Amino acid sequence: MRNVIVGIDAGLNSGVAILSTEGELLLLNTFRGYNRGTIIREILKIGRPILLATDRKKAPKAIKELASSFGCRILRPKRDLNREEKEEITIGYKEKIKDDHQLDALSSALYAYRKVKRKIETVKHFLTKKGLMEYFDEALYYLFKLRDVNLEWIINELAKEEKEEEIVQKKEKKKEGFVELFKERIELEKELERLRKELNSYRKLKLQFDELLKYKDGFEKLSHYFEIIKSMEKARGLGLVPVLPLEKIENLEELDSHLCLEGRVVFSNDTSGFKLLNNYGIKCLLTEVSFEGKTKYPVLKIEKGELKKIGNIYAIEEKTLDEKLKEVMKEEIRRWIEEERER
């Protein structure tokens, strides 16, 4: 594929100018809107870019994206080209320029060509002298493509000094192998850059996702407590006493902050946590299991089937609860009297 120099004016309407490495104008066109895919396809119909050129000191984002797609460098002036400079650069093309977008694109391409013309001629002269002009396109392409390499190194890699009869036999094979090696290196560099961008994007998305998870967890927790409160109000509306079920007695500070445990009736069979409730002023604890420990609140033995399920909680008849509390109180008094008699 032939090497080309491409001038771009990207905007709502985009100008594209394509020059050969001899400075011949191959394409000058304006595209409605900025469609990167369309512009890339049109350029590749003509050749492969060794440079993208702009008339701006600071390359626009669209130019950088195109350069990344082609894997080539950007040539830009040390300062923005003004209108007079653009007209002077393109003076021989006035009849072909149809609008300002084409003027900007063509002046960018011609400006770039003037900057690299001597370098291109040096490559051509060197290869002509060595009798290796068949490597011109590839040598020029990689000279502009790769960083930290010079022309001699590329030429030495393309055609190392060998005996005259060996050069005839191996030239094509060496050329293909070297080109494939360079292509592989370029593809690896592009893949590495793509992976770096993907990694950065993933890191940003992960931070956003983690933040959303925090909000989601907080929202779900509040929704859970809200449903419990709704169920409690529903129980009260039915003339029942709400009973807060705790499968595991834990996170009591959080429960207390959202539901206020003081004066609550709690149901739990988690005997290991009964004493943890001592500091929260609950009214009483309902349980199906036997418990001999001492607590600051009454512990009432009850079967779960005696409780009514309302939403996320249980409920009990106030009369039933009072009777069970009285029974516990009587038992406590009886036990106290027996202990006093023994003393």
C-alpha positions as CSV (number, residue, x, y, z in Angstrom):
1,M,0.0,0.0,0.0
2,R,1.4,3.4,-0.9
3,N,2.4,5.9,1.8
4,V,0.4,9.2,2.0
5,I,0.4,12.4,4.0
6,V,-3.1,13.4,5.2
7,G,-4.2,16.9,6.2
8,I,-7.4,17.0,8.3
9,D,-9.8,19.8,9.3
10,A,-12.2,18.1,11.7
11,G,-15.5,19.8,12.7
12,L,-19.1,19.9,11.8
13,N,-17.9,19.7,8.2
14,S,-14.6,18.0,7.8
15,G,-12.0,18.7,5.2
16,V,-9.5,16.0,4.0
17,A,-6.5,16.4,1.8
18,I,-4.2,13.5,0.8
19,L,-0.8,13.9,-0.7
20,S,1.6,11.3,-2.1
21,T,5.2,11.2,-0.8
22,E,6.1,13.1,-4.0
23,G,3.7,15.9,-3.1
24,E,1.0,15.0,-5.6
25,L,-2.5,15.8,-4.6
26,L,-4.5,12.6,-4.5
27,L,-7.7,13.7,-2.8
28,L,-9.3,16.9,-1.7
29,N,-12.8,16.6,-0.3
30,T,-15.3,17.8,2.3
31,F,-17.4,15.4,4.4
32,R,-20.6,16.5,6.0
33,G,-20.3,16.1,9.7
34,Y,-17.5,14.3,11.4
35,N,-17.8,10.5,10.9
36,R,-14.5,9.0,11.8
37,G,-15.3,5.6,10.3
38,T,-16.2,7.2,6.9
39,I,-13.0,9.3,6.9
40,I,-10.8,6.3,7.8
41,R,-12.3,4.2,5.0
42,E,-11.9,7.1,2.4
43,I,-8.2,7.5,3.4
44,L,-7.4,3.8,3.3
45,K,-8.8,3.7,-0.3
46,I,-5.9,6.0,-1.3
47,G,-3.1,4.7,0.9
48,R,-1.7,4.3,4.4
49,P,-0.9,7.5,6.3
50,I,2.7,8.1,7.5
51,L,1.7,11.5,8.9
52,L,-1.5,13.3,9.9
53,A,-1.3,17.0,9.6
54,T,-3.2,19.9,11.2
55,D,-3.0,23.7,11.0
56,R,-3.2,24.1,14.8
57,K,-0.4,24.3,17.3
58,K,-2.4,22.0,19.6
59,A,-3.8,19.0,17.8
60,P,-7.6,18.7,18.2
61,K,-9.0,15.6,19.9
62,A,-10.4,14.2,16.7
63,I,-6.9,14.4,15.0
64,K,-5.4,12.5,18.0
65,E,-8.1,9.8,17.7
66,L,-7.5,9.4,14.0
67,A,-3.7,9.2,14.5
68,S,-4.3,6.5,17.2
69,S,-6.5,4.5,14.7
70,F,-3.8,4.6,12.0
71,G,-0.9,4.2,14.5
72,C,0.9,7.2,13.0
73,R,2.3,10.5,14.2
74,I,0.9,14.0,14.0
75,L,2.7,16.9,12.5
76,R,1.6,20.4,13.6
77,P,3.1,23.9,13.3
78,K,4.8,25.7,16.2
79,R,1.9,28.2,16.1
80,D,-1.6,28.2,14.4
81,L,-1.4,29.0,10.7
82,N,-3.2,32.2,9.8
83,R,-5.3,32.8,6.7
84,E,-2.6,34.5,4.8
85,E,-0.1,31.7,5.4
86,K,-2.7,29.1,4.3
87,E,-3.4,31.0,1.0
88,E,0.3,31.4,0.3
89,I,0.9,27.6,0.9
90,T,-1.9,26.6,-1.4
91,I,-1.5,29.3,-4.0
92,G,-1.1,26.7,-6.8
93,Y,-4.4,24.9,-5.9
94,K,-6.9,27.8,-5.9
95,E,-9.1,26.3,-8.5
96,K,-9.4,23.0,-6.7
97,I,-10.3,24.5,-3.3
98,K,-14.1,24.7,-2.8
99,D,-14.4,25.8,0.8
100,D,-12.5,26.8,4.0
101,H,-12.4,23.2,5.2
102,Q,-10.5,22.1,2.2
103,L,-8.2,25.2,2.5
104,D,-7.4,24.2,6.1
105,A,-6.9,20.5,5.2
106,L,-4.7,21.2,2.1
107,S,-2.6,23.8,3.8
108,S,-2.0,21.4,6.7
109,A,-0.9,18.6,4.3
110,L,1.3,20.9,2.2
111,Y,2.9,22.4,5.3
112,A,3.7,18.9,6.6
113,Y,5.0,17.8,3.2
114,R,7.4,20.8,3.1
115,K,8.7,19.8,6.5
116,V,9.4,16.2,5.6
117,K,10.3,16.5,1.9
118,R,14.0,16.6,2.5
119,K,13.8,13.5,4.7
120,I,11.9,11.6,2.0
121,E,14.4,12.6,-0.7
122,T,17.2,11.5,1.6
123,V,15.6,8.1,1.9
124,K,15.1,7.8,-1.9
125,H,18.7,8.9,-2.6
126,F,20.2,6.5,-0.1
127,L,18.1,3.5,-1.4
128,T,18.9,4.4,-5.0
129,K,22.6,4.4,-4.2
130,K,22.3,1.0,-2.5
131,G,20.2,-0.4,-5.3
132,L,17.4,-1.1,-2.9
133,M,14.6,1.1,-4.1
134,E,12.1,-1.8,-3.9
135,Y,12.3,-1.2,-0.1
136,F,11.4,2.5,-0.4
137,D,7.8,2.3,0.7
138,E,8.5,0.0,3.7
139,A,11.6,1.9,4.8
140,L,9.8,5.3,4.6
141,Y,6.8,3.9,6.4
142,Y,8.8,2.5,9.4
143,L,11.0,5.5,9.5
144,F,8.0,7.7,10.3
145,K,6.2,4.9,12.2
146,L,8.7,3.8,14.8
147,R,10.4,5.9,17.4
148,D,14.1,5.8,18.3
149,V,15.2,4.2,15.0
150,N,17.1,5.8,12.2
151,L,17.3,5.1,8.4
152,E,20.5,3.2,8.5
153,W,19.2,0.8,11.1
154,I,16.1,0.2,9.1
155,I,18.0,-0.3,5.8
156,N,20.5,-2.6,7.5
157,E,17.6,-4.7,8.8
158,L,15.9,-4.8,5.4
159,A,19.0,-5.7,3.5
160,K,22.1,-6.7,5.4
161,E,25.5,-6.9,3.5
162,E,25.8,-10.3,1.9
163,K,27.5,-11.8,-1.0
164,E,26.0,-10.8,-4.3
165,E,24.7,-14.2,-5.2
166,E,23.1,-14.7,-1.7
167,I,21.3,-11.3,-2.0
168,V,19.5,-12.4,-5.2
169,Q,18.3,-15.5,-3.5
170,K,17.3,-14.2,-0.1
171,K,16.2,-10.6,-0.7
172,E,12.5,-11.3,-1.0
173,K,12.5,-13.7,2.0
174,K,14.3,-11.3,4.2
175,K,12.0,-8.4,3.2
176,E,8.9,-10.4,4.1
177,G,10.3,-11.6,7.4
178,F,11.4,-8.1,8.4
179,V,8.1,-6.6,7.3
180,E,6.2,-9.2,9.3
181,L,8.5,-8.6,12.3
182,F,7.7,-4.9,12.2
183,K,4.0,-5.5,11.6
184,E,4.0,-7.7,14.7
185,R,5.8,-5.1,16.7
186,I,3.4,-2.4,15.6
187,E,0.3,-4.6,16.3
188,L,1.7,-5.4,19.8
189,E,2.3,-1.7,20.5
190,K,-1.3,-0.9,19.4
191,E,-2.7,-3.8,21.5
192,L,-0.7,-2.7,24.5
193,E,-2.1,0.8,24.1
194,R,-5.6,-0.5,23.7
195,L,-5.2,-2.6,26.9
196,R,-3.9,0.4,28.8
197,K,-6.9,2.4,27.8
198,E,-9.3,-0.4,28.7
199,L,-7.6,-0.8,32.1
200,N,-8.0,2.9,32.8
201,S,-11.6,2.7,31.7
202,Y,-12.2,-0.3,33.9
203,R,-10.6,1.4,36.9
204,K,-12.9,4.4,36.5
205,L,-15.9,2.2,36.0
206,K,-15.0,0.1,39.0
207,L,-14.8,3.3,41.2
208,Q,-18.2,4.4,39.9
209,F,-19.6,0.9,40.4
210,D,-18.3,0.7,44.0
211,E,-19.8,4.0,44.7
212,L,-23.2,2.9,43.3
213,L,-23.0,-0.3,45.4
214,K,-22.6,1.8,48.6
215,Y,-25.7,3.8,47.7
216,K,-27.6,0.6,46.7
217,D,-26.6,-1.1,50.0
218,G,-27.7,2.0,52.0
219,F,-30.9,2.2,50.1
220,E,-31.8,-1.5,50.5
221,K,-31.0,-1.2,54.3
222,L,-33.3,1.8,54.7
223,S,-36.0,0.1,52.7
224,H,-35.7,-3.0,54.9
225,Y,-36.2,-0.9,58.1
226,F,-39.0,1.1,56.5
227,E,-40.9,-2.1,55.8
228,I,-40.4,-3.2,59.4
229,I,-41.8,0.1,60.7
230,K,-44.8,-0.2,58.3
231,S,-45.5,-3.7,59.6
232,M,-45.3,-2.4,63.2
233,E,-47.8,0.3,62.4
234,K,-50.0,-2.2,60.8
235,A,-49.9,-4.4,63.8
236,R,-50.8,-1.5,66.1
237,G,-53.6,-0.6,63.8
238,L,-55.0,-4.1,64.4
239,G,-54.8,-3.7,68.2
240,L,-51.7,-6.0,68.4
241,V,-48.3,-5.6,70.0
242,P,-45.5,-5.6,67.4
243,V,-42.8,-8.3,68.0
244,L,-39.4,-7.7,66.3
245,P,-37.9,-11.0,65.2
246,L,-34.1,-11.4,65.4
247,E,-32.7,-14.6,63.9
248,K,-29.3,-13.5,65.1
249,I,-28.8,-10.9,67.9
250,E,-26.2,-8.7,66.2
251,N,-25.7,-5.2,64.8
252,L,-27.8,-3.9,67.8
253,E,-26.4,-0.3,67.5
254,E,-27.6,-0.1,63.9
255,L,-31.0,-1.7,64.8
256,D,-31.4,0.8,67.7
257,S,-30.5,3.8,65.6
258,H,-33.2,2.9,63.0
259,L,-35.9,1.2,65.1
260,C,-35.2,2.4,68.8
261,L,-35.2,-0.9,70.7
262,E,-36.2,0.7,74.0
263,G,-39.7,-0.7,75.0
264,R,-39.7,-3.1,72.1
265,V,-40.9,-6.8,72.3
266,V,-38.3,-9.0,70.7
267,F,-38.5,-12.6,69.5
268,S,-35.3,-14.7,69.2
269,N,-33.9,-18.2,69.8
270,D,-30.3,-16.9,69.7
271,T,-29.4,-17.5,73.4
272,S,-25.8,-16.5,72.9
273,G,-27.0,-12.9,72.3
274,F,-29.6,-12.6,75.0
275,K,-27.3,-10.7,77.4
276,L,-26.3,-8.3,74.6
277,L,-29.9,-6.9,74.8
278,N,-29.4,-5.8,78.4
279,N,-28.2,-2.3,77.5
280,Y,-31.1,-1.5,75.1
281,G,-34.1,-1.3,77.5
282,I,-36.3,-3.8,75.7
283,K,-39.7,-4.6,77.2
284,C,-39.3,-8.3,77.1
285,L,-37.9,-11.2,75.0
286,L,-40.1,-14.0,73.6
287,T,-38.3,-17.3,72.8
288,E,-39.0,-21.0,72.1
289,V,-35.9,-22.2,73.9
290,S,-35.1,-22.6,77.6
291,F,-32.8,-20.0,79.2
292,E,-31.5,-20.0,82.8
293,G,-29.3,-16.9,82.6
294,K,-30.1,-13.6,84.3
295,T,-31.2,-10.6,82.2
296,K,-32.4,-7.1,82.9
297,Y,-35.6,-7.8,81.0
298,P,-38.3,-10.6,81.3
299,V,-37.8,-13.7,79.1
300,L,-41.1,-15.3,78.1
301,K,-41.3,-18.9,76.8
302,I,-43.7,-19.1,73.8
303,E,-44.2,-21.1,70.7
304,K,-43.8,-19.3,67.4
305,G,-47.1,-20.6,66.3
306,E,-48.8,-18.5,69.0
307,L,-47.6,-15.4,67.2
308,K,-49.2,-13.8,64.2
309,K,-47.1,-13.0,61.1
310,I,-47.6,-9.4,59.8
311,G,-45.4,-8.3,57.0
312,N,-41.7,-8.5,58.2
313,I,-42.5,-9.0,61.9
314,Y,-44.6,-11.0,64.3
315,A,-47.4,-9.7,66.6
316,I,-49.1,-10.8,69.8
317,E,-52.4,-10.0,71.5
318,E,-51.8,-7.5,74.2
319,K,-53.9,-9.5,76.7
320,T,-51.8,-12.6,76.0
321,L,-48.6,-10.7,76.5
322,D,-49.8,-9.3,79.8
323,E,-50.8,-12.7,81.1
324,K,-47.4,-14.2,80.2
325,L,-45.6,-11.2,81.8
326,K,-47.7,-11.7,85.0
327,E,-46.8,-15.4,85.0
328,V,-43.1,-14.6,84.8
329,M,-43.5,-12.0,87.5
330,K,-45.2,-14.5,89.8
331,E,-42.5,-17.0,89.1
332,E,-39.8,-14.4,89.9
333,I,-41.6,-13.5,93.2
334,R,-42.0,-17.2,94.1
335,R,-38.3,-17.9,93.4
336,W,-37.3,-14.8,95.5
337,I,-39.4,-15.9,98.5
338,E,-37.9,-19.4,98.3
339,E,-34.4,-17.9,98.2
340,E,-35.2,-15.7,101.3
341,R,-36.5,-18.7,103.2
342,E,-33.4,-20.7,102.5
343,R,-31.3,-17.8,103.8
